[in-house]
Amino acid sequence: MTATPVDTVLFDLDDTLVTYNRSTAELLDESFGAVGVDPFFSAEAYFSRYEEFLPTTDSMEALREACFAAIADDSGRDPSLGRDVARAFNARRDHGDVRLLPGARDVLDAFADEYRLGIVTNGPPDVQRPKLVGAGLDETFETVVFAGYDTEPKPKPEPFRRALAALDSSADRAAHVGNSLASDVAGAHAAGLRSVWVPAYEESVDVTPHLRLDSLDELTEHPWK
């Protein structure tokens, strides 16, 4: 890594700092049952299509309806069936019902007096802000960029640059911590930041992070120093 000292740390939110208390897979199964159909796609299939609909929808509810309708159509079903499943899912999802992941609180407390802190998250404010409140993080960060809504979504460089501008920092003095190779690591590299990958799952993406950590706890060692 470069010798330039880090004075700014950006974080992803979902599955990096917080996670839902009720999983997407659990709610999806309930939603299929509520509509009265056998499951015809998985949570992973939904996640793989999610970012496709960010530029064309203005809320998570609308995104989910568009995504589920497209998945239904691709599987030879009526798109309206996908929209029905999405509405059942939307009625069950409480965006404030989240918990901090292990190590998150310790890391943020340790960083509070040493770094400028920001969030760069893919998702609309009406979905992401309740997570910050629910996890007790609503006053932790100096700036929050809702990528896909304030800017283009990650992995485009714009959301990272927006956060750095708000923090009066620059890419050579910043690191980004996230769980996704495809959006967090690739996006950080596109914007010129150092990348720290804390994987929630393995990905087959041709990008190499500057650092890979097994847990957030390792961040308290300030690994870029």
C-alpha positions as CSV (number, residue, x, y, z in Angstrom):
1,M,0.0,0.0,0.0
2,T,1.0,3.6,-0.4
3,A,2.8,5.3,2.4
4,T,0.4,8.2,2.5
5,P,-1.3,8.1,5.9
6,V,-5.0,7.2,6.0
7,D,-7.2,9.9,7.7
8,T,-10.5,8.8,6.3
9,V,-12.3,5.5,6.4
10,L,-15.5,4.8,4.4
11,F,-17.7,1.8,5.2
12,D,-20.3,-0.2,3.3
13,L,-23.4,-0.8,5.5
14,D,-25.2,-4.1,4.6
15,D,-23.4,-7.2,5.7
16,T,-20.4,-5.2,6.6
17,L,-21.6,-3.3,9.7
18,V,-25.2,-4.5,10.1
19,T,-27.5,-7.4,9.0
20,Y,-31.2,-8.0,9.2
21,N,-32.5,-10.0,12.2
22,R,-34.8,-11.8,9.7
23,S,-33.0,-13.0,6.6
24,T,-34.1,-12.4,3.1
25,A,-34.4,-16.1,2.5
26,E,-36.8,-16.4,5.5
27,L,-39.0,-13.6,4.3
28,L,-39.0,-14.8,0.8
29,D,-40.3,-18.2,1.8
30,E,-43.0,-16.6,3.8
31,S,-43.9,-14.3,0.9
32,F,-44.3,-17.3,-1.5
33,G,-46.5,-18.9,1.0
34,A,-48.6,-15.8,1.5
35,V,-49.2,-15.7,-2.3
36,G,-49.9,-19.4,-2.4
37,V,-47.2,-20.4,-4.9
38,D,-44.2,-22.7,-4.7
39,P,-40.9,-20.8,-4.5
40,F,-39.6,-20.2,-8.0
41,F,-36.4,-18.2,-7.2
42,S,-33.9,-17.9,-4.3
43,A,-32.6,-15.0,-2.3
44,E,-29.3,-15.4,-4.2
45,A,-31.2,-15.0,-7.5
46,Y,-32.7,-11.8,-6.2
47,F,-29.3,-10.4,-5.0
48,S,-27.8,-11.2,-8.4
49,R,-30.4,-9.0,-10.1
50,Y,-30.7,-6.2,-7.5
51,E,-28.3,-3.6,-8.9
52,E,-29.8,-4.0,-12.4
53,F,-32.9,-2.1,-11.2
54,L,-31.3,0.6,-9.1
55,P,-31.1,3.2,-11.9
56,T,-34.7,2.8,-12.9
57,T,-36.6,2.8,-9.6
58,D,-37.0,5.3,-6.9
59,S,-37.7,3.2,-3.8
60,M,-36.8,-0.3,-2.5
61,E,-40.4,-1.4,-2.9
62,A,-40.5,-0.4,-6.5
63,L,-37.1,-2.0,-7.1
64,R,-38.2,-5.3,-5.6
65,E,-41.5,-5.3,-7.6
66,A,-39.5,-4.7,-10.8
67,C,-36.9,-7.3,-10.0
68,F,-39.3,-10.0,-8.9
69,A,-41.5,-9.4,-12.0
70,A,-38.5,-9.8,-14.2
71,I,-37.4,-13.0,-12.5
72,A,-41.0,-14.4,-12.9
73,D,-41.0,-13.4,-16.6
74,D,-37.6,-15.0,-17.2
75,S,-38.9,-18.3,-15.7
76,G,-42.0,-18.3,-18.0
77,R,-44.4,-17.0,-15.3
78,D,-46.7,-14.0,-15.4
79,P,-44.7,-11.0,-14.2
80,S,-47.7,-10.0,-12.0
81,L,-47.0,-13.1,-9.9
82,G,-43.6,-11.7,-9.2
83,R,-45.1,-8.4,-8.2
84,D,-47.5,-10.1,-5.8
85,V,-44.6,-11.9,-4.1
86,A,-42.7,-8.6,-3.9
87,R,-45.7,-6.9,-2.2
88,A,-46.0,-9.7,0.3
89,F,-42.3,-9.3,1.0
90,N,-42.5,-5.6,1.3
91,A,-45.2,-5.9,3.9
92,R,-43.0,-8.1,6.0
93,R,-39.7,-6.3,5.8
94,D,-38.9,-3.9,8.7
95,H,-35.7,-2.0,7.7
96,G,-35.0,-0.9,11.2
97,D,-35.0,-4.5,12.5
98,V,-31.2,-5.0,12.3
99,R,-28.3,-5.8,14.5
100,L,-24.6,-4.8,14.4
101,L,-22.2,-7.5,13.2
102,P,-19.5,-8.7,15.6
103,G,-16.7,-6.2,16.0
104,A,-18.6,-3.3,14.4
105,R,-19.1,-1.3,17.6
106,D,-15.6,-1.8,18.8
107,V,-14.1,-0.7,15.5
108,L,-16.2,2.4,15.1
109,D,-15.5,3.4,18.7
110,A,-11.8,2.9,18.2
111,F,-11.9,5.0,14.9
112,A,-14.0,7.8,16.2
113,D,-11.2,10.1,17.4
114,E,-8.7,9.2,14.7
115,Y,-10.5,9.1,11.3
116,R,-13.1,10.9,9.4
117,L,-15.9,8.3,8.9
118,G,-18.4,7.9,6.2
119,I,-20.9,5.4,4.7
120,V,-21.2,4.6,1.0
121,T,-24.1,2.2,0.6
122,N,-26.1,1.0,-2.3
123,G,-29.8,1.7,-1.5
124,P,-32.4,4.4,-1.0
125,P,-32.6,6.6,2.1
126,D,-36.0,5.2,3.1
127,V,-34.4,1.8,3.4
128,Q,-30.8,2.5,4.6
129,R,-31.5,5.3,7.1
130,P,-33.7,3.2,9.3
131,K,-30.9,0.6,9.5
132,L,-28.5,3.2,10.8
133,V,-31.1,4.3,13.4
134,G,-32.0,0.7,14.4
135,A,-28.3,-0.1,14.9
136,G,-27.6,3.0,16.8
137,L,-25.3,4.4,14.1
138,D,-27.3,7.4,13.0
139,E,-24.8,9.9,14.7
140,T,-21.6,7.9,14.0
141,F,-20.8,9.1,10.5
142,E,-20.1,12.5,9.2
143,T,-21.5,11.7,5.8
144,V,-23.7,9.0,4.2
145,V,-24.0,8.5,0.5
146,F,-27.0,6.6,-0.7
147,A,-25.4,5.2,-3.9
148,G,-27.9,4.5,-6.7
149,Y,-30.0,7.5,-5.5
150,D,-27.6,10.3,-4.6
151,T,-25.2,9.1,-7.2
152,E,-24.6,6.2,-9.6
153,P,-24.4,2.9,-7.7
154,K,-21.2,1.2,-6.6
155,P,-19.0,0.1,-8.2
156,K,-19.0,3.4,-10.0
157,P,-16.5,5.8,-8.5
158,E,-18.9,8.7,-8.1
159,P,-20.3,7.7,-4.6
160,F,-16.9,7.4,-3.2
161,R,-15.8,10.7,-4.6
162,R,-19.0,12.3,-3.2
163,A,-18.2,11.0,0.3
164,L,-14.6,12.1,0.1
165,A,-15.6,15.6,-1.0
166,A,-18.0,15.9,2.0
167,L,-15.2,14.8,4.3
168,D,-12.7,17.2,2.8
169,S,-10.4,14.2,2.0
170,S,-8.9,12.6,-1.0
171,A,-8.6,9.1,-2.4
172,D,-4.9,8.7,-1.5
173,R,-5.7,9.3,2.2
174,A,-8.7,7.0,2.3
175,A,-9.7,3.4,2.7
176,H,-13.0,1.7,2.1
177,V,-14.2,-1.3,4.0
178,G,-16.9,-3.6,2.6
179,N,-18.0,-7.2,2.1
180,S,-18.4,-7.2,-1.7
181,L,-15.7,-7.6,-4.2
182,A,-18.0,-6.6,-7.0
183,S,-19.3,-3.3,-5.6
184,D,-17.0,-2.4,-2.6
185,V,-13.5,-3.4,-3.7
186,A,-14.0,-2.7,-7.4
187,G,-15.6,0.6,-6.6
188,A,-12.9,1.6,-4.2
189,H,-10.3,0.8,-6.8
190,A,-12.2,2.8,-9.5
191,A,-12.1,5.8,-7.2
192,G,-8.5,5.3,-6.2
193,L,-9.0,4.3,-2.6
194,R,-7.4,1.5,-0.6
195,S,-9.7,-1.5,-0.3
196,V,-10.4,-3.7,2.7
197,W,-12.5,-6.7,2.0
198,V,-14.3,-8.5,4.9
199,P,-16.2,-11.2,3.0
200,A,-19.6,-12.2,4.0
201,Y,-19.5,-14.9,1.3
202,E,-17.1,-16.0,-1.4
203,E,-17.3,-14.3,-4.8
204,S,-15.9,-15.2,-8.2
205,V,-14.9,-11.7,-9.3
206,D,-11.6,-10.9,-10.9
207,V,-10.5,-8.1,-8.5
208,T,-8.0,-8.3,-5.7
209,P,-8.4,-6.2,-2.5
210,H,-5.5,-4.5,-1.0
211,L,-6.4,-6.2,2.3
212,R,-8.6,-9.2,3.1
213,L,-9.6,-9.6,6.8
214,D,-11.5,-12.4,8.4
215,S,-13.4,-10.2,10.8
216,L,-14.0,-6.5,11.6
217,D,-12.1,-7.0,14.8
218,E,-8.9,-7.0,12.8
219,L,-9.5,-3.4,11.8
220,T,-8.7,-2.2,15.3
221,E,-5.1,-3.0,14.4
222,H,-5.2,-0.2,11.8
223,P,-3.9,-2.6,9.1
224,W,-3.0,0.2,6.6
225,K,-0.3,1.5,8.9
